Amino acid sequence: MNPIVQPGSSIPLNSRSRMRAAEGIGMTFIKKSFRKTGDGAVAAEASSYIDLAELALEEEGIALGEPVEHLVRVAEIYRYEDVGDLTTHVYNGSILLVDFSAIGNDELAVKRVTAELKNCARDCGGDVAVVAKNLLMATPSGIKIDRNKIKGAY
């Protein structure tokens, strides 16, 4: 039995705690209950979470001690002066993904940062492209950025 819930009415539940909303709105129930800690606060089950920082996969080149040729570095830029520190990563062979949303409103700073990264990419034979509204990618030599977006089939 799956009762229909009318908007503004109380929610009837069947024996398996399943329900269906009248207007197609799905709802989710928590399967595990929360437990109380010693100080009275409610905490979720710790065993249901995985610490990704401690997880070392055997397929990773770093875990096996293999040398890594290119790294993808993610950076945030808050002012034009931060660009000097970022260009060294591109010169050293890393792919740089720069979030410039903090200076996105300052058109002059964005133009200066973009020009500096273009000069860096030109010097080392790499590529620079804007990949999102406030996201810029700079690559070293041997790596080009495809300007065409891959779209899934509907």
N, C-alpha and C positions, 0 to 999 in steps of 0.2 A: 504494500500500500504506500503510495507516494502522494501525500496530501498537497494541495496547491495552497500557497500562502498568499493571502490577499494583502495589498499594501495597507499599513496602518493597523493590521490585526495581530493578535498574538500568534506565535509560531508553533503549530502542533508538530510533534516529533513522533516517529514510529519507533519500533523496538531497536532498529539498527542505526538510529540517529541520522537518517538520510532525509533530505528534503529537496524540494524543487521550488524555485521562485516563480511567481506568476508571470513576471515580465522578462524572464530569461536571465536573471541575475544569479550567478552561481555563488554559493557560499562554501566555505571550508571549515571543517572542524579539526581541532587539535587532537591527534590520536594519542599522544603521550601526555600525561598530566605533569604539571610542574611540581617540583618539590621545594620545601622550605629549607633554607640554610639555617645555620645556628643563630644568626642575629634576626631571624624572622623574615628576611627578604626572600622573594621567590626567585629561583634560578632554574634555568632549563637543564636538561640532561647534558652533562659535559661529554658523555661518550658519543653523542650524536654529531660532534664537530671534529673536523680534522684541521690541524695546524699545518698550513701549506708551507710555512717557513721551515719546518722541521722535515718535511717530506723530500727525500732525495730519490729521484727515479734513476734506475740503472741505465735507461736509454739516453739520458742526458750526457753530453760530451764532457761537461764539467765534472760530473760524478765519476766518470771513468778516467779522468786525468788527461783527456785528449785536449790538444790546444784548440782554442776557439778562434776562428778567423775574423768573424764579425759579431759584434754585440748590438742589440737594440737598446738604446738608452732613452729613457723618458725624462723630460725636463720641463720645469715651469719657469717662465721668465717674468720678472716683476719690474724690470727697468732695463734700459738699453745697455747699461754697463755690464749686465750679466752675460752678454753674448760672447765676450772674450773667453770666458771659461767653457762655454759650450762648443766653440769652434775647434778647440783642441781635441775633443772626442771624435769629430769628423776627420780631422787630420790623422788621427791614430787608427782610423778604419772602422769606427762604430757608426751604426745607423742612429740618427738622432730624431726623436719625435718630440717636438716642442709645443707646449701648451702656452699660448700667449693671451689667454683670456683676461689676465690681470691688466694688460696694457691695451686691450682691444678697443677701448674708447679713445685712446690717444693715437690718432692717425699718423702723426709724424714718427712716433716711437715704433709703430708697427712697420712703417716703410724703412726706417733705419735698420731694424732687426732683420727684415727680409733682405735688404740689400747686403748686409754683412754676411748673412748665411749664403746668399748667391755668390758673393765673392769667394767665400771659403770653398764652396762646391766647385766653382770654376777653377780655383787654384789646384785642387786635388783631383779634378776630373770626375766629380760626382754629379749629383742632381739635387734639386730643391723643388718642392711642390707643396701647395696648400691642399691638405687632404680632408679638412673639415672647416667649419666656420672659424674656429680659433685654434686650429691644429696644423702645424707645419712639419714637414719631414725633410731632412737633409741626409743624403747618402754619400759615402766615399766613392772612390773610383771603382769601376766594375759593377756597380749596382745602379740601375736606372729605375725610375718610378713610372709606372703605367698610369696615364691620365684617364683611362677609361674605367668606369665603374662596372663591376660585375653585378648584374641584377638577376635575381632568381626568377624562375618561371612561375606564373600565377596559376 
